[in-house]
Amino acid sequence: MTTIAAVPATTAARVRGTAWWGMMSLIATEAMIFAGLLGSYFFTRAAAKEWPLGGIEAPELGRIVLFTVVLLGSSVPLFWAEAAIRRGDVRGLRIGLFLSFVLGVAFLVNLGFEYDELTFGARDNAYGSLFYAITGLHGLHVLVGLLMNLVVQAKARLGRVSKDRHVTVTVFGMYWHFVDVVWIFVFVSLYVSPHLT
């Protein structure tokens, strides 16, 4: 009669590999969606006689620059959190996750205020539709990331992550850093480039 031994380290590595590849597949898919939308934006722009269309003024850069720094800055405490849990520091993980969460919420709240202040709507023309579709989709990704952050925070509070068990933290970190990188392309394309012509 054979006894069931403890799960070997190689099995844990395979689980981490599966989670990692699953997130990489999601990121690749989402990257293609954003690439398609930004491609549509620049295709429409190239075919237009004026940009933005219909005499619309591109959004001002002042506040969005600040909140771009806020969003990109949210990756810093998350890097700290990831490093902390690799050392077995759950408290450091929780602090980093919380700080990253607060910065992400601040960015999302600003997006809501920005929508309220814009002088054009999604139905006005192709420019408006693309602007709201791209920024709205990114905002949805930020929201999903914030919910994921809460799940990881809950797991940390319940003692379900440790130095040897932190796949959830790694996978969430991959997603959040991707969301931040995508914003760089969205920000440069939709906010900066209209002011360069």
N, C-alpha and C positions, 0 to 999 in steps of 0.2 A: 504494500500500500504506500503510495507516494504522498508526501505532505506538500502543501502549497506554500512555497517560499514567498518572502517579501518581494514586491515588484522591483525588478532590477532597474538599475540606472538607465540602461539602454531603452527600456520601455518609456521611462519618463522623457528621455530625449526624443523618442518618436512622437510622443504626445505634443511636446513643445514644437517639434517640426511640423506637425499637422496644423496646430494653431497658427504658427507663423506663416505657413503657406496659404492657409485659408485667408488670413488678413492680407497677405500680399496679393492674392487673387482679387479680393474686394477692392483694394487700392488701385490695382491695374484697371479694373472695370470702371471705377469712379473717375480715374484719371482720363480715360478715353471719353467719358461723358463730358467732362469739363473741356477737354481738347476740342470735341465736336462743337460745343456751344461757343467757345471762344473763336473757333474757326468760322462759325456762322457769323459771329459779330464782325470779324475783320473782312469777311467776304461781302457782307452787306455794306460795310463802311467803304470798301473799295469801289462798289458800284454806285454809291450815293454822290450826288453833286455837292451836298453839304453834310457836315457831321458835327454834332448830332442832327438828326432830321427835324424838320418842322420848326426850325428856329429855337429848339430847346437848348438851354444852356447846360453844359456839363456840370455835374456836382462840384462844389467848391472843395478844395483840397485840405483846408485848414484842420477841421476836426477829424476827418477820416485818416489823416496822417497820424494823429495822436493815437487813434484807436487801432490803427494798423500796428503801431509799436506795441500797444497793449496786447493785441492778439499774438503777435510773434513773440512777445515777452512771456506769454503764458507757457511757452515750451521750456523756458529756463527752469522754473521750479519743478516741472515735470522731469527734466533731465536729472535734477537733484533728487527727486523722489525715486527714480529708477536706480540711481547709484546707491541711494540709502538702503533700498530693500535688498540689493545685491550684497550689502554688508550685513544684512539682518536687522537693520534699523527701521522697525515698523513705525515708530513715532516720526522719524524723518520722512518716511513715505507719506504718512497721513498729512503732515504739514505741507509738503510739496504738492500733493493732490489738491488740497484745499485752496492753496494760493493760485494754482493753475485754474481751478474751477471759478474762483472769483473774477479773475481776469477774463476768462471766456464769457462769463455772464455780462460783464461790463461791455464787452464788444457787441454781444447780441442785443443788449438794451439800446446801445447807440444805433445799431442798424434799424431798430424799430423807430427811434426818434428821427432818423434820417428819412425813412419812408414817409413819415408824417409831414416832413418839411419839403419834400421834393415837389417841384412844380409840374411834373408830368406823371402820367399813369402808365400802367402796363398795356393799355388798349389804345394809346395815342398813336403809336406808329411802331415800326420795326425796332427802332432804337429803344423805345420804352419797354417793349416786350422782352428784348434781349437783356436789357439792364436788370429788370426785375427777375427774369428767369435765372440768370447767372448768380446774382447776389442772393436771391431767395434760396436757390439750391445750396449755395455755400452756407447760408444761415441755417438751413436745415441740417447740414452736416455738423455745424457747430453745436446745435441743439442735441443731436444724437451723441456727439462727443461728451457733452456735459452730462447726459444721462449715463453714459458708460463710466464717466468719472465717479458718479455717485455710487454705481455698482461696485467699483473697485474700492472706494472708500468704505462701503458697507462690509465688504469682504475683509478689509484690513481691520476694521473695528471688531469683527467677529473672530479674528485670529486665523483666517483662512489663507493668509499669504505669509510667506517667510523667506528666509535666505534661499531655501531649496525649493520653494513652491511659489513662484511669482510669474507664471506664464501670463496670467490675466493682466498684470501690470505692463509686461512687455508688449503684448498685443494692443492694449489700449494706447500705449505710448506711440506705437507705429501709426495708429489711426490719427491721433491728435497732431503729431508732427506733419503728417500728410495734409491734414486740413489747413495747417498753418502755411505750408509751402504752396498749396493751391491758391491761398489768398494773395500771395505775392503776385502771381500771374493775373488774378482777377483785378487787383488794385492797380497794377501797371496798365492793364488793358483798358479798363472801364473808367478809371479815375484820372490817371496821369496822361495817357496818350491823347485824349481829346484836347488837352491843354497845350499840346506840342504842335498843333497845326494852326 
